[in-house]
Amino acid sequence: MKNTLNADFLIFDLGNVIIDIDYQNSLQLIRNQVSEHHKDKVGGFYLTDFHKDYEKGLIDSPTFRNSVRGYFEQDWEDQKVDELWNSLIGKIPKERLDLVEKLKKNYQVGILSNTNQIHIEAVYNILKRDNGIDNFDQLFHKVFLSHEMGLSKPSAEIYEKMVSELGTTPDRVVFFDDLEANVIGASKVGIQAVHVTGPEVIFDYLKHA
């Protein structure tokens, strides 16, 4: 099929673009596990410095788990922390993976995601279980993960580093993300950024690609 996008690289966020996620499900499960005294801390969990540091790979998984236990004043075992932490991760719809395979015929495709070691291991387990695929290296030409890069969206630096490693210019990249702040951040460095507001957005946008 003839290329209809004025770009060479199609880069996708993971959460709610490739894989379904539900933050509220995770937060509600945590609320159910903590005392009334700590329920008001649940809403700020994703805004904590230790979460941001973990997302950028500045702290390791044991340190993150200890920080979670300290934040909520719980004695959860490692497995419990991981279960609560991973409860936001849903399925990877096969039609999205099929779309990526189709796009690879005409474009370089990649991932740029704010994630962390515990989450990515859980995602790869789902990918293996449901699709027989070990990791995203088998699906995408390039995989950029925040905790491996030491940077996170929406900072200009992470987009600039991605573009540099792609060996291209920002205007040759189309980037899909579900968070408006990340779309704005990408746009500011000259990337063609698309706000994914629902599951059909990438299919509609790429239907002629």
N, C-alpha and C positions, 0 to 999 in steps of 0.2 A: 504494500500500500504506500502511496506517495506521502512523504512528510508534509504535514500541514502546519507544524509549529516552527517558528523561527528560533530554534534552539538546538543544541547538541546534547545537553544533559538534562535529565529529568530526575530530580532529587525529592525523596519522600520522607516526611516525618514518620515515626512509627505509630504513636498513640492516636487512635481514632482516624488514622489515614490507612495504615496497613493492618494494624491489630486493634480490635475493640478494647476500650478501657472504660472503667466506671469508677471515677474518684469517689463519688458519694457512697458507693457500696463499701469501699475500703474504710472510709471514715466512719460509717455507721457501725461496721464490725468492731472498730476500735472503741467507739463510744460504748458499745455493749460490754466491753471488757474492762473498762475503767470505772472508778468510783465517781459519784456525782461531783466531787470536788475537782476532778480532772477533766470533766467533759468539756469545759470551756476552752481547754488547751487543744482539743482535737482539730478545730478549724484552722489553727495556726501551724499545724504540723508540717505542711509542705513549705512553709515560709521560714522554717528554722535554719539557722546557719549550718547546723550539722547536715541537714538534708541537702542544702546547696553545695556544701563541701563534698559530700558523697557523690553527688551528681557530676562533679568535676574531677572525681578521682583523687581528691586531696586527703581523704581518709579511707581506710580499708573497711571491709565488711564487719569484722569484729568490733571495730571502734564505732561504726554506725549502729550496730545492734545495742551496744552498751549505752550509746546516746539516746536511743529510743527508750530503753528501760529507765534511764535516768529522767528523761523528759516526762514520762507518764508515771514514774515511781512504781514500776512493776518489776517482778522477778521472772518475767517470761523467759523460757528457754529459747535458744537460737531458732529452733524449728518454729516456734510460735510467732516469734518476730517476723520470720520470713513468710509464714502463712498470711499474717495480717498485711504485711507489706505487699505481697504479691496478689492479694485478693482483688485488686483493681484490674488485673489482666484478664481479658476475655479471650475470644476466639480470633483466629486469623482466617477470615473468609477466603475460600479457595478462589473465588472470582477475582479477588484482588491480586493473588499470586499469578493467576492466568493472565491478567492484564499486564503485569510486569513482564512476563515471558513474551507477550506479544510486542510490547514496546521495545524490547531488547533487539528486535530485528532492525530498527531504524535509529535508536538512540542509545546513548550510554545512560544507564539507570543506577541510582544510588539511594542510600539512606543517610539522613542526618537527624539524629535523635538525642534529646536529653534523656539519659538513662543511667543505669548503674549496674554493678556486677550481679547483685541478687536478681534484679529484674531481667537482665538479658539472659541469664542462665534459665530462668523460668520460661521466658519467651522461646528460647531454643528447645526446651523440653516439649513445649506445645507444638512447635514446628516439626519436631521429630515424630511426636506421637500422631499428629493428624495428617502430616504430609510426607513423612519419611525423609525429611531434609534436615541435615545436621545444624546448619547455621545460614546466615544471610549471605555469606561469601559465595554460596552456591546459586544464589538468586540474582544478586546485584553485582555490578562491576566495581562499585566502591561502597564501603560502609564506614560512616563517620559517627562515632559514639562519644558523647560528651565526656564520660569518665575515662576514656582512653586519650582524649585530646587535651584534657586539662582546662577545657573551656565549656561554656554553656550558652545556649540561645537565651535571650536575643542579642547578646553582645556582638558588635561588629566583627570582633576578632575571630569568632568561630566561623562566620561566613567567609571572611577573607582567607582564612587558612584552608577552608574547603575548596574555594575557587582556585587557590594557588596549587593545591595538590591535584586538582582536576586538570591543571595546565591550560586553563581557559580564561575567559573574561566573564564578569558577572552577567552581562546581558545575554550570554549564551546558555544560561541556566534557568530552568523553571523549577521552582521549589513549592511544595505543597505542605501546608501545616494547618493544624486545627486551632491554634492559638493566635489571636490577632496580634499580640505583641511580637511574636516570632515572625509573622508575615511582615509587619512594619519594619522590624530589624533587618530582614533580608532585603526589603525594598530599598532601604536607605543606602545599601552598598551597591545597588544597581541590579540586583537579581529580580527576575520576573517571578513574583511571589503570588501564590494563590491561596486564599483562605478557604479551608475545607470545613464548611459549616454543616455538612451532612454526608451520609455514606454514598450518595450518588454524584457528588461534586467531581471527583476525579474521573469517573466514567463519562460524565457529560463533557468535561473539559477536554478529555483525550479521545473522544469518540471517533475523530477523524485522523488520529495520529497513526 
